[in-house]
Amino acid sequence: MTGLLAALAAWFALAGYPYSPSGRRAMGLGVGGGIPVAAADYLERTGVRGNGFNTYGSGAYLIYRFHPAVRVAMDSRNDVYGEALYADYTRALVSAPDLERMLARIDASFLFIEWPQSGIAATAQAIRSVPGGWRPVYFDDVAVVYLKESGPYAAIARRDRYDLLDPALFRAGSWSADEAAAALREADRAVHQSDGSYIARVMRIEALRGAGRTREARADEARVVAEDPPLAHIHALLGLIHLARGENDEAAARLRRSLALNPYSDGVREAYARAAGAR
């Protein structure tokens, strides 16, 4: 029995252990790739403090980084908050009126959303619908930060806002030619700001294609594919870019890679079936 336990410990040390349907947690020192370090760095760099509305998983890290200067709406000690507040919080994630009430209730200075999570598009839509002009000011492959144009950090919001780019709302083929040109300028800034995040690069690829610069877009995509990021949603978005333009062979290849990383996505599986069936 001791030998078996030692063998299992060695295996987990070398290969990591399953942490979600689409990933493993590797052993080692420091924080993992899914921790919103860079987005928190943005808050620290810009001096944004106060009360934040955040996704559940980011609360503990924000407390660790900023307590007591930052207070979160929720964290993994959800029993401390009580059933009523937790229910209000979960409704605010999907409903603009409930979100508006929650933001007023906590006097929110910023929103901190882990956008790759399932169902987060509904949260992003709710944020867009809340009066006051909450806009993305920073995003990377883990999180997106929103500030209010009329709030205490309005000057930062005006300087850093993205009008077209929001990773939680990105959809292939949705920009007009004029919008694509503007999106390209925003994407160039986002790539630099996020130190080359894959989502910023994907949106830049879509903007290049929308602006008619297909050769550049394909070169950028080739570099992303060669790097093969372990992010199922990045490969899925590349596949959807091709699917929106009827490029079914390339769409199927990208979507197949996404499913290899996360075989549990019904949406990607349906998109792959469309791409493969149309070839």
Rosetta silent file (secondary structure, phi, psi, omega in degrees, C-alpha in Angstrom):
SEQUENCE: MTGLLAALAAWFALAGYPYSPSGRRAMGLGVGGGIPVAAADYLERTGVRGNGFNTYGSGAYLIYRFHPAVRVAMDSRNDVYGEALYADYTRALVSAPDLERMLARIDASFLFIEWPQSGIAATAQAIRSVPGGWRPVYFDDVAVVYLKESGPYAAIARRDRYDLLDPALFRAGSWSADEAAAALREADRAVHQSDGSYIARVMRIEALRGAGRTREARADEARVVAEDPPLAHIHALLGLIHLARGENDEAAARLRRSLALNPYSDGVREAYARAAGAR
SCORE:     score description
SCORE:     0.000 S_00000001
   1 L     0.000  -42.082  178.667    0.000    0.000    0.000 S_00000001
   2 H   -60.683  -41.173  178.494    2.836    2.391    0.844 S_00000001
   3 H   -63.272  -38.952  178.919    4.417    1.685   -2.540 S_00000001
   4 H   -64.763  -44.668  178.903    1.125    2.418   -4.333 S_00000001
   5 H   -63.236  -39.376  178.122    0.695    5.722   -2.527 S_00000001
   6 H   -64.838  -39.721  178.723    4.279    6.685   -3.316 S_00000001
   7 H   -65.005  -41.683  178.462    3.724    5.829   -6.991 S_00000001
   8 H   -65.060  -40.638  178.586    0.524    7.913   -7.102 S_00000001
   9 H   -62.075  -41.594  178.355    2.278   10.844   -5.432 S_00000001
  10 H   -64.731  -39.956  179.663    5.065   10.655   -8.010 S_00000001
  11 H   -63.047  -46.837 -179.551    2.529   10.498  -10.844 S_00000001
  12 H   -65.167  -34.893  178.720    0.630   13.557   -9.630 S_00000001
  13 H   -64.334  -36.222 -178.199    3.905   15.435   -9.139 S_00000001
  14 H   -85.080  -40.847 -171.967    4.901   14.774  -12.747 S_00000001
  15 H  -105.696   -6.358 -175.064    1.539   14.915  -14.537 S_00000001
  16 L    76.652 -172.349  179.732   -0.554   17.112  -12.282 S_00000001
  17 E  -140.532  149.338 -178.469   -4.098   16.199  -11.346 S_00000001
  18 E   -59.399  131.279 -178.981   -7.504   16.838  -12.914 S_00000001
  19 E  -120.483  -23.583  178.910   -8.958   20.117  -11.689 S_00000001
  20 E  -153.559  169.296  178.695  -11.717   20.735  -14.219 S_00000001
  21 L   -59.437  -20.434 -174.880  -13.205   18.922  -17.239 S_00000001
  22 L  -117.217   10.722 -177.286  -10.758   20.759  -19.481 S_00000001
  23 E  -162.002  167.328  176.220   -7.580   20.985  -17.490 S_00000001
  24 E  -121.163  149.878  174.390   -5.101   19.710  -14.967 S_00000001
  25 E   -95.193  117.151 -179.357   -3.455   21.521  -12.095 S_00000001
  26 L   -80.572  148.341  175.301    0.282   21.169  -12.415 S_00000001
  27 L   -76.911  153.627  177.384    2.509   20.823   -9.392 S_00000001
  28 L   148.690  179.764 -179.182    5.017   23.562   -8.703 S_00000001
  29 L   -92.872  157.606  177.145    5.691   26.841   -6.964 S_00000001
  30 L    85.903 -173.769 -178.549    3.815   30.093   -7.477 S_00000001
  31 L   -91.819  154.675  179.962    0.311   30.714   -8.787 S_00000001
  32 L   -78.953  172.240 -176.852   -1.267   28.864  -11.685 S_00000001
  33 L   -68.038  -18.539 -178.062   -2.110   30.252  -15.085 S_00000001
  34 L   -89.313    3.905  179.655   -5.784   30.692  -14.255 S_00000001
  35 L   -87.318  133.231 -173.540   -5.210   33.227  -11.479 S_00000001
  36 L   -77.980   58.560 -176.224   -6.043   36.818  -12.546 S_00000001
  37 H   -64.439  -49.607 -174.102   -2.649   38.222  -11.610 S_00000001
  38 H   -66.946  -36.517  177.297   -2.271   40.653  -14.521 S_00000001
  39 H   -66.095  -38.385  174.729   -5.785   42.051  -14.138 S_00000001
  40 H   -66.471  -35.393  175.576   -5.075   42.657  -10.448 S_00000001
  41 H   -59.681  -37.384  178.116   -1.803   44.286  -11.492 S_00000001
  42 H   -61.109  -44.983  177.536   -3.875   46.696  -13.584 S_00000001
  43 H   -59.123  -44.295 -178.793   -5.874   47.699  -10.481 S_00000001
  44 H   -65.331  -43.096 -176.771   -2.664   48.196   -8.536 S_00000001
  45 H   -65.688  -36.948 -176.282   -0.966   50.146  -11.335 S_00000001
  46 H   -91.652   -8.365  179.805   -3.889   52.517  -11.866 S_00000001
  47 L    78.995   16.723  178.721   -4.718   52.961   -8.197 S_00000001
  48 L   -72.857  125.445 -178.698   -8.261   51.607   -8.526 S_00000001
  49 L  -139.456 -176.083  177.497   -9.550   50.693   -5.078 S_00000001
  50 E   105.015 -150.812 -176.352  -12.850   50.450   -3.220 S_00000001
  51 E   -95.426  133.914 -178.686  -15.662   47.959   -3.602 S_00000001
  52 E  -121.258  142.918  168.571  -15.691   45.580   -6.543 S_00000001
  53 E   -94.093  122.062 -170.919  -18.299   43.354   -8.118 S_00000001
  54 E  -134.614  160.849  170.076  -16.417   40.204   -9.029 S_00000001
  55 L   -74.227  154.534 -170.497  -16.861   36.650  -10.172 S_00000001
  56 H   -52.062  -47.072 -172.261  -16.826   34.056   -7.428 S_00000001
  57 H   -70.628  -23.181 -175.683  -13.382   32.593   -8.093 S_00000001
  58 H   -86.446  -11.952 -173.552  -11.483   35.885   -8.127 S_00000001
  59 H   -59.738  -46.286 -177.026  -12.649   37.112   -4.729 S_00000001
  60 H   -62.521  -40.373 -178.870  -10.041   35.311   -2.631 S_00000001
  61 H   -68.601  -39.764  177.762   -7.167   36.522   -4.788 S_00000001
  62 H   -63.395  -38.641  176.409   -8.384   40.131   -4.730 S_00000001
  63 H   -63.520  -45.636  179.261   -8.624   39.962   -0.934 S_00000001
  64 H   -58.209  -42.319 -176.402   -5.119   38.521   -0.776 S_00000001
  65 H   -75.749  -37.424 -163.509   -3.735   41.270   -3.004 S_00000001
  66 H  -125.585   -8.338 -178.790   -5.573   44.332   -1.727 S_00000001
  67 L   -56.223  134.628    6.049   -7.238   43.896    1.669 S_00000001
  68 L   -98.122   10.134 -175.469   -8.330   46.190    3.244 S_00000001
  69 L   -72.148  -21.812  179.054   -8.213   48.694    0.361 S_00000001
  70 E  -124.143  135.627  173.303  -10.523   46.530   -1.776 S_00000001
  71 E  -118.736  137.106 -175.286  -13.717   44.789   -0.709 S_00000001
  72 E  -102.046  160.040  178.858  -15.280   42.129   -2.918 S_00000001
  73 L   -78.793  -27.457 -177.400  -18.902   41.264   -3.566 S_00000001
  74 L  -162.377  148.532  170.433  -18.336   37.528   -3.113 S_00000001
  75 L  -147.992 -174.029 -170.812  -15.616   34.971   -2.499 S_00000001
  76 L   -69.417   -7.461  172.815  -15.330   31.266   -1.758 S_00000001
  77 L   -89.412   47.445 -170.423  -16.437   31.757    1.856 S_00000001
  78 H   -59.269  -23.534  178.345  -19.957   32.261    0.509 S_00000001
  79 H   -66.050  -26.015  178.285  -21.530   30.914    3.719 S_00000001
  80 H   -66.723  -32.107 -176.118  -20.174   33.998    5.523 S_00000001
  81 H   -77.279  -22.937  179.409  -22.216   36.255    3.234 S_00000001
  82 L    91.594  155.331 -174.419  -25.495   34.501    3.982 S_00000001
  83 H   -64.278  -40.837 -175.658  -28.110   32.934    1.745 S_00000001
  84 H   -65.437  -46.454 -179.999  -29.992   36.147    0.939 S_00000001
  85 H   -67.232  -38.541  178.579  -26.934   38.078   -0.231 S_00000001
  86 H   -63.122  -39.635  177.691  -25.649   35.074   -2.171 S_00000001
  87 H   -64.705  -41.984  176.775  -29.012   34.802   -3.943 S_00000001
  88 H   -61.692  -41.318 -179.678  -28.921   38.515   -4.797 S_00000001
  89 H   -62.920  -46.390 -177.975  -25.379   38.100   -6.102 S_00000001
  90 H   -66.247  -34.599  175.682  -26.225   35.150   -8.367 S_00000001
  91 H   -67.216  -37.413 -179.220  -29.203   37.024   -9.817 S_00000001
  92 H   -64.790  -23.045  179.720  -26.986   40.033  -10.482 S_00000001
  93 L   -69.645  -19.213 -174.552  -24.726   37.859  -12.643 S_00000001
  94 L  -127.916   -5.623 -174.459  -27.462   37.407  -15.250 S_00000001
  95 L  -127.044  122.518 -179.426  -29.945   40.257  -14.805 S_00000001
  96 H   -61.177  -45.591  178.548  -29.252   43.903  -15.582 S_00000001
  97 H   -61.160  -40.885  178.773  -31.839   45.286  -13.078 S_00000001
  98 H   -68.143  -37.133  177.204  -30.487   43.035  -10.313 S_00000001
  99 H   -65.086  -42.617  178.760  -26.925   43.955  -11.229 S_00000001
 100 H   -59.139  -43.620  178.937  -27.772   47.667  -11.137 S_00000001
 101 H   -65.058  -40.298 -179.431  -29.238   47.266   -7.658 S_00000001
 102 H   -66.293  -41.885  179.890  -26.222   45.280   -6.479 S_00000001
 103 H   -63.809  -38.795  176.743  -23.728   47.821   -7.836 S_00000001
 104 H   -68.786  -39.199 -178.236  -25.604   50.623   -6.068 S_00000001
 105 H   -61.907  -41.595 -178.267  -25.868   48.569   -2.889 S_00000001
 106 H   -95.669   -0.219 -177.811  -22.115   47.978   -2.641 S_00000001
 107 L    53.116   58.406 -171.165  -21.177   51.349   -4.177 S_00000001
 108 E   -67.105  133.867  173.800  -19.016   49.536   -6.725 S_00000001
 109 E   -92.830  -27.527 -176.928  -15.850   51.208   -7.988 S_00000001
 110 E  -156.332  162.725  172.727  -15.005   48.483  -10.504 S_00000001
 111 E  -118.203  140.678 -174.289  -16.112   45.148  -11.938 S_00000001
 112 E  -134.571  101.710 -167.387  -13.706   42.217  -12.120 S_00000001
 113 E  -120.208  126.321  174.140  -15.004   39.364  -14.274 S_00000001
 114 L   -82.268   91.544 -165.579  -13.339   36.045  -15.171 S_00000001
 115 L   -69.420  -26.920 -179.093  -14.738   36.045  -18.685 S_00000001
 116 L   -69.828   -7.331 -178.418  -13.837   32.507  -19.942 S_00000001
 117 L   -64.292  149.742  178.221  -16.291   30.964  -17.475 S_00000001
 118 L   -61.709  135.073  175.759  -19.394   29.275  -18.849 S_00000001
 119 L    81.910    3.265 -174.390  -22.409   31.578  -19.065 S_00000001
 120 H   -73.996  -15.261  176.250  -20.425   34.763  -18.535 S_00000001
 121 H   -60.338  -34.422  177.920  -21.798   36.323  -21.736 S_00000001
 122 H   -64.674  -37.354  176.752  -25.037   36.918  -19.850 S_00000001
 123 H   -65.199  -43.892  179.529  -23.083   38.842  -17.221 S_00000001
 124 H   -63.568  -38.643  176.637  -21.362   40.922  -19.886 S_00000001
 125 H   -64.524  -40.311  178.188  -24.718   41.694  -21.508 S_00000001
 126 H   -63.523  -41.272  178.814  -26.080   42.751  -18.125 S_00000001
 127 H   -60.624  -42.746  179.599  -23.070   45.019  -17.580 S_00000001
 128 H   -62.410  -29.589 -175.174  -23.666   46.660  -20.977 S_00000001
 129 H   -88.209  -11.926 -179.903  -27.285   47.299  -20.042 S_00000001
 130 L   -75.102  130.710  178.688  -26.625   48.926  -16.684 S_00000001
 131 L   -59.954  150.515  176.774  -26.873   52.743  -16.870 S_00000001
 132 L   113.835  -11.897  173.640  -23.707   54.706  -16.341 S_00000001
 133 L    74.559   54.836  172.423  -21.485   53.380  -19.086 S_00000001
 134 E   -74.159  125.895 -176.370  -19.458   50.543  -17.599 S_00000001
 135 E  -132.817  148.714  175.203  -16.775   49.709  -20.183 S_00000001
 136 E   -63.754  137.116  176.494  -13.849   47.285  -20.383 S_00000001
 137 E  -123.052  -15.773  176.095  -10.552   48.986  -19.584 S_00000001
 138 E  -154.380  140.452  170.254   -8.305   45.933  -19.308 S_00000001
 139 E  -154.503  156.171  174.180   -8.569   42.285  -20.360 S_00000001
 140 L  -148.218 -158.249 -175.835   -6.400   39.257  -20.906 S_00000001
 141 L   -78.041   -2.003 -176.976   -6.923   35.496  -21.142 S_00000001
 142 L  -116.540  -43.694 -171.295   -8.184   35.283  -17.571 S_00000001
 143 L  -147.426  163.228  174.217  -10.188   38.360  -16.619 S_00000001
 144 E  -131.009  137.596  178.839  -11.674   41.653  -17.755 S_00000001
 145 E  -108.109  134.094  176.662  -11.884   44.836  -15.678 S_00000001
 146 E  -116.523  140.248  172.068  -14.705   47.361  -16.164 S_00000001
 147 E  -125.125  157.623 -178.000  -14.792   50.953  -14.946 S_00000001
 148 E   -94.084  132.251 -176.453  -17.631   53.452  -14.965 S_00000001
 149 L   -64.753  -23.982 -178.424  -17.289   56.491  -17.203 S_00000001
 150 L  -109.471    8.597 -175.981  -18.945   58.729  -14.620 S_00000001
 151 L   -88.531 -167.954 -177.768  -17.470   57.196  -11.482 S_00000001
 152 L   -66.011  -17.466  179.496  -14.498   58.133   -9.296 S_00000001
 153 L  -113.417   35.404 -176.829  -12.149   56.640  -11.879 S_00000001
 154 H   -60.994  -37.135 -178.886  -13.760   58.326  -14.885 S_00000001
 155 H   -64.472  -40.606  176.813  -10.449   59.717  -16.134 S_00000001
 156 H   -67.406  -40.564  179.257   -8.928   56.238  -16.238 S_00000001
 157 H   -61.600  -42.722  179.016  -12.079   54.880  -17.883 S_00000001
 158 H   -65.373  -36.808 -177.848  -11.932   57.527  -20.626 S_00000001
 159 H   -72.544  -40.623 -168.977   -8.239   56.836  -21.227 S_00000001
 160 H  -107.049   -1.714 -171.811   -8.338   53.020  -21.272 S_00000001
 161 L   -63.503  149.149  171.400  -11.875   52.144  -22.413 S_00000001
 162 L  -112.434  122.911 -179.067  -12.591   49.735  -25.228 S_00000001
 163 L   -86.040  -32.714 -176.629  -15.683   50.603  -27.234 S_00000001
 164 L  -108.994  -29.860 -174.718  -15.760   47.530  -29.484 S_00000001
 165 L   -91.332  125.691  170.948  -13.633   44.938  -27.739 S_00000001
 166 L  -150.709  112.713 -173.391  -15.054   42.869  -24.917 S_00000001
 167 L   -60.374  -30.117 -178.660  -13.800   39.278  -24.682 S_00000001
 168 L   -74.100  -19.125 -177.558  -17.007   38.053  -23.082 S_00000001
 169 L  -112.910    3.243 -175.932  -19.112   39.404  -25.972 S_00000001
 170 L   -64.026  129.870  176.831  -16.785   38.722  -28.901 S_00000001
 171 L  -136.121  131.261 -179.607  -18.535   37.076  -31.856 S_00000001
 172 L   -63.909  140.639  174.313  -16.963   36.303  -35.221 S_00000001
 173 L    75.868   16.889 -175.430  -18.344   38.186  -38.207 S_00000001
 174 L   -99.264   -7.595 -178.184  -20.176   40.842  -36.190 S_00000001
 175 L   -98.291  137.705  170.021  -18.129   43.918  -37.185 S_00000001
 176 L   -72.083  173.334  179.701  -18.745   46.053  -40.251 S_00000001
 177 H   -61.139  -42.025  178.305  -15.738   47.179  -42.303 S_00000001
 178 H   -65.629  -42.112  178.675  -15.656   50.519  -40.468 S_00000001
 179 H   -65.350  -36.500  179.554  -15.985   48.818  -37.106 S_00000001
 180 H   -62.112  -39.682  178.288  -13.220   46.370  -38.040 S_00000001
 181 H   -63.515  -42.057  177.953  -10.824   49.254  -38.690 S_00000001
 182 H   -69.280  -38.964  178.504  -11.642   50.748  -35.280 S_00000001
 183 H   -63.931  -33.824  178.702  -11.453   47.318  -33.646 S_00000001
 184 H   -64.250  -40.997  177.757   -7.998   46.817  -35.134 S_00000001
 185 H   -63.991  -41.889  177.230   -6.759   49.963  -33.425 S_00000001
 186 H   -66.014  -39.502 -178.714   -8.225   48.779  -30.142 S_00000001
 187 H   -65.995  -38.512  175.685   -6.804   45.285  -30.642 S_00000001
 188 H   -58.669  -42.708  178.744   -3.308   46.631  -31.237 S_00000001
 189 H   -66.463  -40.855 -178.663   -3.589   48.465  -27.930 S_00000001
 190 H   -65.988  -39.542  178.313   -5.005   45.395  -26.175 S_00000001
 191 H   -60.043  -44.546  179.538   -2.202   43.141  -27.423 S_00000001
 192 H   -67.662  -45.546 -175.596    0.351   45.582  -26.008 S_00000001
 193 H   -64.147  -37.492 -175.534   -1.541   46.241  -22.774 S_00000001
 194 L   -96.496   13.143  178.530   -2.080   42.529  -22.002 S_00000001
 195 L    57.486   44.893  174.401    1.440   41.474  -22.973 S_00000001
 196 L    76.634   35.515  178.455    0.249   39.516  -25.996 S_00000001
 197 L   -59.051  149.295 -177.804   -2.800   37.743  -24.564 S_00000001
 198 H   -67.751  -36.570 -179.293   -4.311   35.205  -26.924 S_00000001
 199 H   -65.764  -37.880  176.648   -7.795   36.696  -26.794 S_00000001
 200 H   -64.603  -38.258  178.998   -6.448   40.097  -27.875 S_00000001
 201 H   -68.183  -38.052  177.116   -4.576   38.388  -30.719 S_00000001
 202 H   -63.595  -43.951  179.598   -7.704   36.494  -31.790 S_00000001
 203 H   -67.535  -31.502  174.666   -9.736   39.697  -31.900 S_00000001
 204 H   -66.494  -39.087  176.786   -6.951   41.333  -33.883 S_00000001
 205 H   -60.307  -45.023  178.333   -7.144   38.455  -36.391 S_00000001
 206 H   -63.812  -40.611  179.187  -10.890   39.021  -36.771 S_00000001
 207 H   -65.628  -40.782  176.443  -10.367   42.771  -37.169 S_00000001
 208 H   -60.350  -42.747 -179.885   -7.699   42.222  -39.837 S_00000001
 209 H   -67.183  -40.471  178.134  -10.032   39.941  -41.749 S_00000001
 210 H   -65.521  -27.386  178.583  -12.898   42.394  -41.444 S_00000001
 211 L   -88.659    4.173  178.109  -10.630   45.121  -42.786 S_00000001
 212 L    83.172   10.050 -178.355   -9.712   42.971  -45.798 S_00000001
 213 L   -98.441   63.602 -170.986   -6.154   42.257  -44.636 S_00000001
 214 H   -65.756  -39.521 -178.027   -6.527   38.506  -44.950 S_00000001
 215 H   -62.011  -43.666  177.896   -2.859   37.667  -45.523 S_00000001
 216 H   -64.086  -39.622  179.885   -1.822   39.388  -42.296 S_00000001
 217 H   -62.345  -42.635 -179.778   -4.667   37.698  -40.437 S_00000001
 218 H   -66.754  -36.538  177.887   -3.582   34.265  -41.637 S_00000001
 219 H   -65.806  -42.434  177.890    0.023   34.936  -40.637 S_00000001
 220 H   -63.738  -42.134 -179.992   -1.066   35.992  -37.153 S_00000001
 221 H   -64.859  -39.868  179.473   -3.290   32.928  -36.848 S_00000001
 222 H   -59.363  -37.473  178.479   -0.490   30.622  -37.946 S_00000001
 223 H   -67.480  -41.313  177.936    1.654   31.929  -35.101 S_00000001
 224 H   -63.187  -45.088 -178.908   -1.119   31.322  -32.557 S_00000001
 225 H   -63.289  -39.623  179.358   -1.746   27.799  -33.877 S_00000001
 226 H   -64.527  -35.063  178.173    1.969   27.007  -33.774 S_00000001
 227 H   -73.824  -23.483  175.151    2.123   28.091  -30.129 S_00000001
 228 L    48.361   63.598 -179.231   -0.885   25.823  -29.421 S_00000001
 229 L   -63.035  143.125 -179.852   -2.123   27.509  -26.226 S_00000001
 230 L   -79.597   46.946 -176.236   -3.818   25.111  -23.774 S_00000001
 231 L  -123.325  101.852 -174.973   -6.966   27.258  -23.922 S_00000001
 232 H   -57.203  -38.246 -175.629   -9.910   25.479  -25.504 S_00000001
 233 H   -69.344  -26.847  178.103  -11.902   28.677  -25.999 S_00000001
 234 H   -68.556  -45.861  176.897   -9.099   30.305  -28.022 S_00000001
 235 H   -64.284  -36.889  178.416   -9.068   27.453  -30.542 S_00000001
 236 H   -63.782  -43.202  179.994  -12.873   27.518  -30.569 S_00000001
 237 H   -64.566  -39.543  175.331  -12.958   31.234  -31.384 S_00000001
 238 H   -61.334  -41.630  177.516  -10.484   30.742  -34.240 S_00000001
 239 H   -62.184  -40.553 -179.560  -12.724   27.977  -35.532 S_00000001
 240 H   -69.311  -30.744  174.309  -15.796   30.188  -35.351 S_00000001
 241 H   -60.553  -44.939  178.455  -13.985   32.928  -37.281 S_00000001
 242 H   -69.461  -40.296 -178.180  -13.486   30.461  -40.127 S_00000001
 243 H   -62.607  -38.238  179.878  -16.984   29.004  -39.792 S_00000001
 244 H   -62.801  -22.198 -178.751  -18.550   32.465  -40.118 S_00000001
 245 L  -107.403   10.709  177.386  -16.823   32.793  -43.506 S_00000001
 246 L    73.789   17.193  179.261  -17.637   29.299  -44.759 S_00000001
 247 L   -91.868   76.958 -165.014  -14.037   28.055  -44.439 S_00000001
 248 H   -72.080  -34.827  179.079  -15.142   24.718  -43.126 S_00000001
 249 H   -62.898  -47.449  179.840  -11.902   22.722  -43.335 S_00000001
 250 H   -68.237  -38.152  177.726  -10.004   25.253  -41.252 S_00000001
 251 H   -59.726  -45.838 -178.586  -12.965   25.691  -38.912 S_00000001
 252 H   -62.395  -39.005 -179.689  -13.119   21.938  -38.308 S_00000001
 253 H   -64.064  -44.864 -179.026   -9.383   21.766  -37.560 S_00000001
 254 H   -68.982  -41.214 -179.293   -9.525   24.532  -34.962 S_00000001
 255 H   -68.720  -33.886  176.478  -12.715   23.227  -33.381 S_00000001
 256 H   -62.519  -41.138  178.264  -11.288   19.707  -33.235 S_00000001
 257 H   -66.359  -37.952  176.909   -8.330   21.019  -31.272 S_00000001
 258 H   -60.739  -43.234 -179.950  -10.690   22.852  -28.916 S_00000001
 259 H   -68.656  -29.543  175.601  -12.606   19.636  -28.274 S_00000001
 260 H   -64.791  -33.508  179.062   -9.372   17.781  -27.601 S_00000001
 261 H   -81.987  -34.523  179.231   -8.697   20.266  -24.794 S_00000001
 262 L  -143.526   91.392 -176.944  -12.288   20.360  -23.541 S_00000001
 263 L   -75.808    2.975 -173.453  -14.547   17.576  -24.854 S_00000001
 264 L  -102.003    7.700 -179.234  -17.469   18.756  -22.727 S_00000001
 265 L   -88.288  109.452  179.355  -18.453   21.897  -24.646 S_00000001
 266 H   -64.996  -38.715 -178.911  -21.791   21.304  -26.351 S_00000001
 267 H   -63.327  -43.007  179.149  -21.535   24.560  -28.291 S_00000001
 268 H   -68.505  -38.704  178.775  -18.145   23.693  -29.765 S_00000001
 269 H   -62.515  -40.619  178.070  -19.294   20.163  -30.558 S_00000001
 270 H   -66.517  -40.545  178.323  -22.304   21.538  -32.450 S_00000001
 271 H   -64.701  -39.830  177.866  -20.103   24.005  -34.355 S_00000001
 272 H   -63.213  -40.677  178.047  -17.695   21.206  -35.240 S_00000001
 273 H   -61.596  -38.989  177.645  -20.578   19.090  -36.549 S_00000001
 274 H   -65.634  -44.664 -178.459  -21.670   21.969  -38.792 S_00000001
 275 H   -66.345  -45.610 -178.363  -18.147   22.508  -40.098 S_00000001
 276 H   -68.423  -36.556 -179.292  -17.424   18.820  -40.654 S_00000001
 277 H   -72.870  -21.733 -177.735  -20.808   18.166  -42.232 S_00000001
 278 L   -91.955   -3.286 -177.531  -20.440   21.030  -44.727 S_00000001
 279 L   -77.498    0.000    0.000  -17.074   19.929  -46.057 S_00000001
